[in-house]
Amino acid sequence: MNFIFLYKFFILFSIIFIVSCNSVERIVDLNFKKNINIPETNNQENVENILLTNLNFKSNFTSKFYLEKIQKSKNINSKLKTIIIGDKFYTFNSKSEVFINNSDDGKLITKYQIIENENSDNLSSMYLKDNYFILGFRSGKIIKTDFDGNIIWEFTNKKIFNSAIYEFNNVVLVLYGDELVALNFDDGVKLWSETYIDKPIIQSKGGQIYNFFNDIYFKLPNGKIGSIDLFLGAKKNNKFVNLAVQNSINSTNDKIYLFKNFVIYLDDAQFLYTYNLLTEEFLLYNYKINSSTSNYFFNNSLIIKKDNYIEAINILNGNTFWLIDSKLNKKSKILNINNINENLYIFLNNGKIALINNNVISEILDLKVKKINSIDFINNKIIAKLENGKIGIF
């Protein structure tokens, strides 16, 4: 009997021990997940500072109104922006409707269909110059119209278009998935085009262009980077455009940027390449930085955010200007950064604004709107495009 009792006791003890060990392991795992990894920083920047511009933008962030009767015109993924012409706001939606609102109170003055929306061809991008609109449609069609919708010229392309329209020196630049097309602004004549075929295209958005004198540097939506003489249409060949990183099948987290005579490439949101266009040498090459869930280039800095941490990195040498453990929402993302009231302001998609002063967050302001898709600055006004289609003016 004693043997049976001891045997049962041993079995029971073994079960309790195993369960206890598993419980401890689960507790340890849970505690581990709660630990916050403090980002490691590279050399602290002790010589340079973040360059603030002389922008005379002033705002008290308190006066707010919404543009009336355009909340149903949402198209979150579009590149359409509200612009100011005279004393009026002009807003396009994906159906090619134009809403004209008063710039003082947001009241709707009028709206009209600028052109017929044939075959539900969504308008995805708009550019204004000299009282003419350049409109880009998802089907690949690009047209130039006047304010009344009279078509001046039309260019068609069977490739999907969902990027921004650029214009330099009377040349309209259109970024398709794997092709860059240059059109004459006056008559729409195709000046030149270059196709960069690589791996299968999984997106038709995300293209960027910057110009350096007569040359343009760009990233196509398919991730390919390149440079072209704007007037001759001739490809440039240097160490920067031959970077091997451009072969990624998904370039969502890749960005190109230009600061003075430096062109910068951010690969997969964690590797920096900084190239001096005058000396034709890299200052930074495959330079590892902390990963981020959102980031934004501002003058000579790259400002990144992950969880509660915000870090400013010198794009010329990789040094860290500052690293801040903030009280900002972990899931909030950087939408825009600007020099307002002679201070650096970081705008987040949850409506919060972090004021950076002496390398710390000295104040957190609140626009009292959430789920913001984009932030723009025009004529001392802040234009916030919300995910529900509403447009707030501050």
C-alpha angles and dihedrals in degrees: 000000000000090000092052091048092050091047092052090046091052092050092049092047091050092052092048091048093051093047091047092051092050090048091052091049091052092049091049090049092050092049090047091054089053092057114104114222108225108220116244114235131211121227114328112248107241101160110042130049132205105276112242117200127226091247109156093212114145129184139157092199091221108091106085138170136154126237104253125247101356099097091105093058095080122149106159097189096051126105091223115133136187112248135189121233113179106317096335138088117229117201127179125199129202091264091063093253118145121213118197115198134179111258093217101057107359094246114158111250098179144323132207144170104259093195135355113276097230118198090352089289102177120225106230107170140024135190127187126209133154093348092307130110124220106203125194122199131200091243089065095257118139121193138178118217139169123236091276094055097255107154113234096180141343132211121192130201126169093220121101114258122201105142136088128287117236132193130193126171094345093311117121112212120202122191114208121178096277103000139072116206126191119204132185108250094217102050107007094241113159107247098182143322137203127201122205108193117191135135119346113298112244096175140032098200136068102069120150135189133191128177129220110188104302095344128085125206117201148169116216121216089254089061099254115136127205149145131234136183100249096218102035097038088224120147118245119223122206140127093275098058090047094061111139092218091082092081096079115126091219118041097173092122095042123102138178123209140175126213117175105305094343125096115199132198123196110201120201089339092284112064124069128205117184117185127190107220092199099051093028091225134119119249090186126021124183086340110179117227132170113288118247142196091216135012141173135196115228119177107296095353142076111210115200135184132201123165106321096337126100119187132185116207128194104237092204099059107005094244120144116247092191143335117210128193096209136187091232121128110276093226096047117111134210112252103169143350126208144168103243127166086001092297136099114257125190114202118207131196093245092063096259120131120202115208111208116206126163091353095303136088101260095178141005116213126194127216086193093229126104139201094039116181100192142359123211133175122218130162095341090312128116113217115201117190110202127209091242090061098257119129118214123200122205 
